[in-house]
């Protein structure tokens, strides 16, 4: 049981900053979570093409967000 969730959250954020995931690791993690959700019945049964289209559109959205975040990070890297 967590006695102080604020301390745990701060530790998690610190760890994430010190050990960032690569884009490939993020996609692999996403794929595993998606497969788990399908296995647990979190998604209805769909045709493979429809599921693939959803994954591609989500991947594009993630790539756009990650690219913008990386650009913002690298733009601020020289400051300080």
Backbone as ProteinMPNN parsed JSONL, in Angstrom:
{"seq_chain_A": "XXXXXXXXXXXXXXXXXXXXXXXXXXXXXXXXXXXXXXXXXXXXXXXXXXXXXXXXXXXXXXXXXXXXXXXXXXXXXXXX", "coords_chain_A": {"N_chain_A": [[0.85, -1.18, 0.0], [0.553, 2.193, -0.832], [1.89, 4.78, 0.97], [2.377, 7.502, 0.652], [1.299, 9.007, -1.985], [2.101, 11.234, -3.477], [4.896, 11.427, -3.279], [5.602, 9.065, -4.572], [4.632, 9.618, -7.166], [6.284, 11.786, -7.86], [8.76, 10.472, -7.879], [8.343, 8.666, -9.984], [8.046, 10.45, -12.152], [10.587, 11.623, -12.147], [12.163, 9.395, -12.763], [11.205, 8.821, -15.349], [12.094, 11.096, -16.719], [14.865, 10.779, -16.507], [15.281, 8.382, -17.8], [14.379, 8.212, -20.676], [12.072, 6.888, -23.134], [12.665, 5.431, -26.338], [11.352, 6.145, -29.622], [10.727, 3.754, -30.903], [10.519, 2.03, -28.699], [8.3, 3.14, -27.465], [6.296, 2.62, -29.38], [6.363, -0.176, -29.344], [5.547, -0.68, -26.716], [2.98, 0.434, -26.863], [1.826, -1.335, -28.747], [1.831, -3.751, -27.298], [0.111, -3.059, -25.188], [-2.222, -2.608, -26.636], [-2.711, -5.182, -27.701], [-3.173, -6.57, -25.31], [-5.502, -5.271, -24.439], [-7.269, -6.06, -26.466], [-7.274, -8.847, -26.038], [-8.457, -8.9, -23.52], [-10.96, -8.144, -24.116], [-11.544, -5.495, -24.446], [-11.961, -4.141, -26.769], [-14.24, -4.25, -29.457], [-14.9, -6.925, -31.794], [-13.361, -6.514, -34.838], [-12.832, -6.027, -38.33], [-9.677, -6.942, -39.653], [-8.455, -5.025, -41.307], [-9.698, -2.629, -40.559], [-8.864, -2.401, -37.895], [-6.136, -2.176, -38.307], [-6.022, 0.27, -39.688], [-6.841, 1.998, -37.641], [-4.718, 1.699, -35.835], [-2.606, 2.702, -37.371], [-3.437, 5.381, -37.724], [-3.419, 6.246, -35.073], [-0.724, 5.869, -34.487], [0.403, 7.766, -36.202], [-0.59, 10.086, -35.018], [0.643, 9.924, -32.508], [3.319, 10.078, -33.338], [3.406, 12.665, -34.385], [2.901, 14.187, -32.072], [5.075, 13.402, -30.5], [7.16, 14.287, -32.1], [6.776, 17.061, -32.075], [7.144, 17.492, -29.345], [9.793, 16.666, -29.054], [11.039, 18.538, -30.656], [10.485, 20.884, -29.24], [11.866, 20.282, -26.935], [14.525, 20.037, -27.854], [14.895, 22.615, -28.793], [14.955, 24.089, -26.479], [17.169, 23.061, -25.287], [19.662, 24.264, -25.557], [19.579, 26.395, -23.908], [20.2, 27.873, -20.694]], "CA_chain_A": [[0.0, 0.0, 0.0], [1.329, 3.422, -0.947], [1.604, 5.681, 2.078], [2.429, 8.887, 0.201], [1.264, 8.945, -3.447], [2.8, 12.372, -4.076], [6.308, 11.067, -3.377], [5.683, 8.049, -5.62], [4.456, 10.291, -8.449], [7.505, 12.547, -8.126], [9.809, 9.512, -8.218], [8.05, 8.165, -11.326], [8.362, 11.514, -13.112], [12.043, 11.746, -12.19], [12.672, 8.236, -13.488], [10.865, 8.993, -16.757], [12.987, 12.123, -17.282], [16.228, 10.261, -16.55], [15.321, 7.189, -18.651], [13.338, 8.378, -21.694], [11.879, 5.805, -24.087], [12.815, 5.771, -27.743], [10.097, 6.042, -30.368], [10.48, 2.33, -31.118], [10.056, 1.468, -27.428], [6.935, 3.617, -27.242], [5.405, 1.86, -30.257], [6.309, -1.545, -28.852], [4.705, -0.632, -25.529], [1.613, 0.645, -27.335], [1.36, -2.563, -29.38], [1.55, -4.719, -26.235], [-1.103, -2.624, -24.479], [-3.341, -2.824, -27.548], [-2.978, -6.616, -27.739], [-3.769, -6.925, -24.025], [-6.877, -4.769, -24.446], [-8.034, -6.936, -27.352], [-7.422, -10.128, -25.352], [-9.364, -8.742, -22.385], [-12.278, -7.786, -24.622], [-11.731, -4.047, -24.373], [-12.364, -3.677, -28.084], [-15.114, -5.178, -30.163], [-14.261, -7.626, -32.894], [-13.396, -5.73, -36.065], [-12.024, -6.569, -39.42], [-8.249, -6.66, -39.488], [-8.117, -3.788, -42.001], [-10.166, -1.504, -39.744], [-7.981, -2.306, -36.739], [-4.852, -1.683, -38.799], [-6.191, 1.696, -39.971], [-6.866, 2.697, -36.359], [-3.36, 1.693, -35.294], [-1.801, 3.622, -38.177], [-3.814, 6.763, -37.418], [-2.929, 6.545, -33.729], [0.735, 5.982, -34.577], [0.697, 9.067, -36.807], [-0.864, 11.107, -34.007], [1.725, 9.838, -31.522], [4.554, 10.556, -33.957], [3.298, 14.12, -34.447], [3.045, 14.728, -30.716], [6.441, 13.17, -30.056], [8.041, 15.152, -32.885], [6.648, 18.421, -31.537], [7.763, 17.507, -28.016], [11.24, 16.582, -29.245], [11.471, 19.835, -31.178], [10.433, 21.848, -28.141], [12.938, 19.925, -26.008], [15.822, 20.363, -28.424], [14.99, 24.073, -28.912], [15.291, 24.615, -25.162], [18.358, 22.383, -24.754], [20.815, 25.138, -25.54], [19.394, 27.448, -22.915], [20.453, 27.459, -19.321]], "C_chain_A": [[0.896, 1.244, 0.0], [0.915, 4.374, 0.165], [1.539, 7.138, 1.627], [2.462, 8.906, -1.332], [1.995, 10.102, -4.128], [4.287, 12.06, -4.275], [6.505, 10.026, -4.484], [5.564, 8.699, -7.002], [5.702, 11.093, -8.824], [8.649, 11.613, -8.54], [9.597, 8.947, -9.62], [8.406, 9.202, -12.39], [9.872, 11.688, -13.262], [12.65, 10.597, -12.995], [12.409, 8.373, -14.986], [11.764, 10.037, -17.425], [14.404, 11.583, -17.456], [16.379, 9.067, -17.487], [14.233, 7.286, -19.725], [13.278, 7.178, -22.641], [12.132, 6.306, -25.5], [11.453, 5.638, -28.419], [9.743, 4.575, -30.595], [9.952, 1.664, -29.839], [8.626, 1.899, -27.13], [5.938, 2.858, -28.102], [5.274, 0.422, -29.802], [5.405, -1.628, -27.618], [3.235, -0.468, -25.914], [1.046, -0.634, -27.929], [1.001, -3.611, -28.328], [0.278, -4.334, -25.464], [-2.334, -2.863, -25.338], [-3.71, -4.31, -27.584], [-3.628, -7.088, -26.436], [-5.23, -6.475, -23.966], [-7.767, -5.631, -25.328], [-8.3, -8.267, -26.663], [-8.419, -10.042, -24.208], [-10.761, -8.315, -22.812], [-12.569, -6.301, -24.546], [-12.165, -3.432, -25.676], [-13.274, -4.718, -28.695], [-14.347, -5.84, -31.294], [-14.448, -6.791, -34.157], [-12.614, -6.461, -37.136], [-10.585, -6.124, -39.228], [-7.865, -5.338, -40.147], [-8.525, -2.564, -41.172], [-9.247, -1.308, -38.534], [-6.63, -1.737, -37.156], [-4.926, -0.189, -39.079], [-6.193, 2.509, -38.675], [-5.469, 2.783, -35.761], [-2.48, 2.68, -36.046], [-2.148, 5.064, -37.845], [-3.342, 7.158, -36.021], [-1.414, 6.709, -33.734], [1.136, 7.326, -35.178], [0.477, 10.186, -35.795], [0.232, 11.114, -32.951], [3.014, 10.397, -32.086], [4.543, 12.082, -34.029], [3.509, 14.752, -33.084], [4.47, 14.561, -30.23], [7.41, 14.064, -30.808], [7.986, 16.577, -32.361], [7.312, 18.517, -30.174], [9.28, 17.469, -28.138], [11.779, 17.905, -29.758], [11.492, 20.889, -30.089], [11.568, 21.575, -27.16], [14.299, 20.35, -26.566], [15.997, 21.877, -28.583], [15.397, 24.69, -27.584], [16.562, 24.034, -24.595], [19.559, 23.304, -24.655], [20.729, 26.242, -24.515], [19.814, 26.954, -21.552], [21.783, 27.829, -18.936]], "O_chain_A": [[1.873, 1.321, 0.746], [-0.256, 4.732, 0.29], [0.745, 7.919, 2.15], [3.54, 8.828, -1.921], [2.462, 9.949, -5.257], [4.864, 12.388, -5.312], [7.47, 10.104, -5.245], [6.322, 8.359, -7.911], [6.124, 11.079, -9.98], [9.415, 11.932, -9.449], [10.559, 8.767, -10.367], [9.0, 8.864, -13.414], [10.374, 11.879, -14.369], [13.547, 10.81, -13.811], [13.284, 8.078, -15.801], [12.15, 9.868, -18.582], [15.071, 11.896, -18.442], [17.489, 8.769, -17.927], [13.267, 6.524, -19.691], [14.292, 6.537, -22.917], [11.849, 7.46, -25.821], [10.517, 5.081, -27.845], [8.577, 4.198, -30.488], [9.046, 0.833, -29.897], [7.833, 1.117, -26.606], [4.861, 2.49, -27.632], [4.185, -0.149, -29.865], [4.594, -2.546, -27.499], [2.359, -1.139, -25.367], [-0.099, -0.988, -27.647], [-0.022, -4.286, -28.451], [-0.533, -5.199, -25.131], [-3.377, -3.275, -24.829], [-4.889, -4.659, -27.506], [-4.536, -7.919, -26.463], [-6.092, -7.217, -23.495], [-8.912, -5.903, -24.966], [-9.425, -8.767, -26.694], [-9.149, -10.999, -23.948], [-11.645, -8.143, -21.973], [-13.731, -5.896, -24.58], [-12.685, -2.316, -25.695], [-13.103, -5.917, -28.478], [-13.282, -5.375, -31.699], [-15.567, -6.409, -34.496], [-11.845, -7.383, -36.865], [-10.323, -5.045, -38.696], [-7.037, -4.601, -39.61], [-7.783, -1.585, -41.095], [-8.895, -0.179, -38.194], [-6.048, -0.917, -36.446], [-3.997, 0.547, -38.746], [-5.608, 3.591, -38.621], [-5.079, 3.827, -35.239], [-1.698, 3.411, -35.438], [-1.25, 5.893, -37.697], [-2.909, 8.292, -35.814], [-0.881, 7.591, -33.06], [2.093, 7.953, -34.724], [1.268, 11.127, -35.723], [0.7, 12.177, -32.543], [3.732, 11.117, -31.392], [5.561, 12.722, -33.764], [4.224, 15.747, -32.961], [5.025, 15.47, -29.613], [8.379, 14.552, -30.227], [9.019, 17.23, -32.217], [7.972, 19.512, -29.874], [9.979, 18.168, -27.403], [12.851, 18.346, -29.345], [12.417, 21.699, -30.023], [12.164, 22.505, -26.616], [15.118, 20.939, -25.86], [17.12, 22.376, -28.516], [16.103, 25.698, -27.556], [17.007, 24.457, -23.528], [20.39, 23.144, -23.761], [21.707, 26.952, -24.28], [19.788, 25.754, -21.283], [22.194, 27.566, -17.805]]}, "name": "protein", "num_of_chains": 1, "seq": "XXXXXXXXXXXXXXXXXXXXXXXXXXXXXXXXXXXXXXXXXXXXXXXXXXXXXXXXXXXXXXXXXXXXXXXXXXXXXXXX"}
